[in-house]
Amino acid sequence: MVSAGVNPAWKIMDAAVKELRPKVEPKIAELADPLGKLKGEIIDKMKNAVLSIINPMLDEHVIPHLSKIVGIIKTPFYECFDECYKMFEEQMAEFKKDHGNLADYKKGFKHLDHFPRSWHMYPATNKLDVMYEPLWLLREIFTDIRPWSLIWNAHDDVRHMMDNAIYTFEQGIEKALETDGEKLKADANAAGELIDVTKAKVLEDYKVDAGVRMNQFYMTIMKAIVMPPFNALVVPACKTVLEPLNDMIPDPMKQFVDILEMFDDLVNGIVEGAIQRVLDSA
């Protein structure tokens, strides 16, 4: 019934798009280059106008606190992921012990699939809970901070990464079974070696991915803490120098160029750069 109702409408829409495409695409191409040039000119003027306002505020209200925040969040994340690596290896050892001949590997996969979604992850996620009190104390400076929200979001990501690692291990085993299943199920030593090699490769990748993800965690948490109060200071201070930039935009392009959106992107990039410099030196 759904298909019967949707298919005719889809065919009509598809025909309309095909008819309009030759008319619309040249117009878009005609505007693309001038639009890109205009945005570049506005960004340059925006930087010249606002950096002298933003940088002193950044130096006074943000940068002095970044190293404190890094000190609060960095160690818990390292300890959390160290525990994750340990638990991953333990689960692989348990899988090999109970299902090492791969005869009933799917039963073992069911247990592995349950693990990241269960209370068994608590020893790892609990390492992050120590951030609550020091982050809460920062509310005297950053009034919009919500420590538990930040921590619980991190819990979810940590569980998701463990789930990804286990899924990657399972895919490695299943791929090998597809190509050489009979031999592996008949040779316990070969099956055990496959489990060990697959586990080692996944764990190596897991650690690389976790290093990248930790940096993203730091960036996300620090931006969530400092951006709301910083924006509350910066936006009013820069309002008078932003308004004249609207005059640079021709009327046909106003719907494609949003000064406030460009300003948000600029401020976001400046704050991210400041955070990254602190992370690199920590």
C-alpha positions in Angstrom: 0.0 0.0 0.0 2.8 2.4 0.9 4.7 1.6 -2.4 1.5 2.1 -4.4 1.1 5.6 -2.9 4.7 6.7 -3.0 5.9 5.4 -6.3 3.7 7.6 -8.6 4.6 10.7 -6.5 8.3 9.8 -6.7 8.1 9.4 -10.5 6.5 12.8 -10.8 9.1 14.5 -8.6 12.0 12.7 -10.5 10.6 14.0 -13.8 10.3 17.5 -12.5 13.9 17.5 -11.2 15.1 16.2 -14.6 13.2 19.0 -16.4 14.5 21.7 -14.1 18.1 20.6 -13.8 19.3 22.1 -17.1 17.7 25.4 -16.2 18.9 25.6 -12.6 22.5 24.2 -12.8 23.8 27.0 -15.1 22.4 29.6 -12.6 24.1 27.9 -9.7 27.4 27.7 -11.6 27.0 31.4 -12.5 26.7 32.3 -8.8 29.2 29.8 -7.3 32.4 31.7 -8.1 31.2 35.2 -7.1 29.7 33.7 -3.9 32.9 32.0 -3.0 34.9 35.2 -3.6 32.4 37.3 -1.6 32.6 34.9 1.4 36.4 35.1 1.3 36.3 38.9 1.3 33.9 39.0 4.1 35.9 36.5 6.2 39.0 38.6 5.7 37.3 41.8 6.7 35.6 40.0 9.7 39.0 38.8 10.9 40.5 42.3 10.7 37.5 43.8 12.5 37.0 41.3 15.4 40.3 39.6 16.2 41.5 42.7 18.2 38.3 42.3 20.3 38.3 38.5 20.5 41.9 37.8 21.4 42.1 39.8 24.6 38.8 38.2 25.8 40.2 34.8 24.9 43.4 35.5 26.8 41.5 36.8 29.9 38.5 34.5 30.1 39.4 31.2 28.4 43.1 30.4 28.1 43.9 30.7 31.8 41.3 27.9 32.6 42.1 25.5 29.7 45.1 23.9 31.4 43.0 23.4 34.6 40.3 21.6 32.6 42.9 19.4 30.8 44.3 18.5 34.2 40.8 17.3 35.3 39.9 15.2 32.3 43.1 13.8 30.8 44.1 11.2 33.4 40.5 9.7 33.8 40.3 9.1 30.1 43.7 7.4 30.0 42.7 5.2 32.9 39.3 4.5 31.4 40.8 3.3 28.1 43.6 1.3 29.8 40.8 -0.6 31.6 39.0 -1.0 28.3 42.0 -2.6 26.7 42.4 -4.9 29.7 38.7 -6.0 29.5 38.9 -6.5 25.7 41.8 -8.9 26.2 40.0 -10.7 29.0 36.9 -11.2 26.8 39.1 -12.5 24.0 40.8 -14.9 26.3 37.4 -16.1 27.6 36.1 -16.5 24.0 39.2 -18.6 23.1 38.8 -20.7 26.2 35.2 -21.5 25.6 34.9 -21.4 21.8 38.5 -21.8 20.6 37.7 -24.5 18.2 35.2 -22.2 16.5 32.6 -25.0 16.4 30.0 -22.9 18.2 31.6 -19.5 17.7 28.2 -17.8 17.2 27.3 -18.6 20.8 30.5 -16.9 21.9 29.6 -13.9 19.7 26.3 -13.5 21.5 28.2 -13.1 24.8 30.7 -10.7 23.3 27.8 -8.6 21.8 26.2 -8.3 25.2 29.3 -7.2 27.0 29.6 -3.5 25.9 25.9 -2.9 26.6 26.0 -4.4 30.1 27.1 -3.4 33.6 30.4 -5.2 33.0 31.7 -2.0 31.4 31.4 -0.3 34.8 35.1 -0.7 35.8 36.0 1.4 32.7 33.3 4.0 32.7 33.6 4.5 36.5 37.1 5.9 35.8 35.4 8.9 34.3 33.0 9.6 37.2 35.8 11.2 39.2 35.6 14.2 36.9 32.3 15.2 38.4 33.4 17.1 41.5 36.2 19.2 39.9 34.0 20.0 36.9 31.2 21.0 39.2 33.5 23.4 41.0 34.1 25.2 37.7 30.5 26.3 37.7 31.7 29.4 39.7 33.4 30.5 36.4 31.5 28.6 33.7 27.9 28.7 34.9 26.4 26.6 32.1 28.5 23.5 32.7 26.6 20.2 33.1 29.2 17.7 34.4 27.0 14.6 34.5 25.8 15.3 30.9 29.4 15.4 29.7 30.3 12.3 31.6 27.3 10.2 30.5 27.9 11.2 26.9 31.5 10.0 27.3 30.2 6.7 28.9 28.1 6.1 25.8 31.1 6.8 23.5 33.4 4.5 25.5 30.8 1.7 25.3 30.4 2.3 21.5 34.1 2.0 20.9 34.2 -1.3 22.8 31.2 -2.5 20.7 33.1 -1.5 17.5 36.2 -3.4 18.6 34.3 -6.5 19.4 32.4 -6.3 16.1 35.6 -5.9 14.2 37.0 -9.0 15.9 33.9 -10.9 15.0 34.0 -9.8 11.4 37.7 -10.9 11.2 36.8 -14.4 12.4 33.8 -14.7 10.2 35.7 -13.6 7.1 38.4 -16.2 7.8 35.7 -18.9 8.3 34.1 -18.0 4.9 37.3 -18.7 3.1 38.8 -21.5 5.2 36.1 -22.7 7.6 36.4 -26.4 7.3 40.1 -26.4 8.0 39.8 -24.0 11.0 37.0 -26.0 12.6 39.0 -29.2 12.2 42.3 -27.8 13.5 42.0 -26.3 17.0 45.6 -25.0 16.8 44.9 -23.1 13.6 41.6 -21.7 15.1 43.4 -20.6 18.2 46.1 -18.9 16.2 43.5 -17.1 14.1 41.8 -15.8 17.3 45.1 -14.6 18.7 46.2 -12.8 15.5 42.8 -11.2 15.0 42.7 -10.1 18.6 46.1 -8.5 18.4 45.3 -6.6 15.2 42.0 -5.3 16.5 43.6 -4.3 19.8 46.3 -2.4 18.0 43.7 -0.5 15.9 41.5 0.0 19.0 44.4 1.8 20.7 45.1 4.0 17.7 41.4 4.9 17.4 41.2 5.6 21.1 44.1 8.0 21.0 42.2 10.0 18.3 38.9 9.7 20.1 40.4 10.9 23.4 41.6 14.1 21.7 38.1 14.5 20.4 36.7 13.9 23.9 38.9 16.7 25.3 37.9 19.1 22.5 34.2 18.4 23.0 34.2 18.7 26.7 36.4 21.8 26.8 34.3 23.5 24.1 31.1 22.6 26.0 32.5 24.3 29.1 34.0 27.5 27.6 32.0 28.3 24.6 28.6 29.4 26.1 30.1 32.1 28.4 32.7 33.1 25.9 30.0 33.6 23.2 28.0 35.6 25.7 30.9 38.0 26.0 32.1 38.1 22.4 28.8 38.4 20.4 27.7 41.6 22.0 31.2 43.1 21.9 31.5 42.4 18.2 28.0 43.3 17.1 28.7 46.8 16.0 31.6 45.7 13.8 29.6 42.9 12.2 26.6 44.9 11.2 28.4 46.9 8.4 29.5 43.6 6.8 25.9 43.0 5.8 26.2 45.9 3.4 28.8 44.0 1.4 26.2 41.3 0.5 24.2 42.0 -2.7 20.5 41.3 -2.3 20.5 38.2 -4.6 23.1 36.6 -2.4 21.7 37.4 1.1 20.0 34.1 1.3 23.3 32.3 0.8 25.5 34.3 3.1 24.8 34.4 6.9 27.1 36.9 8.7 26.3 35.4 12.1 26.9 31.9 11.0 30.3 32.9 9.5 31.1 34.7 12.8 30.2 31.6 14.8 32.5 29.5 12.6 35.3 32.0 13.1 35.0 32.1 16.9 34.7 28.3 17.0 37.9 27.9 15.0 39.7 30.4 17.2 38.6 28.6 20.4 39.4 25.1 19.0 42.9 26.4 18.0 43.5 27.6 21.6 42.3 24.3 23.0 44.5 22.3 20.7 47.6 24.3 21.6 47.0 23.6 25.3 46.4 19.9 24.5 49.6 19.7 22.5 51.6 21.1 25.3 50.0 19.1 28.1 
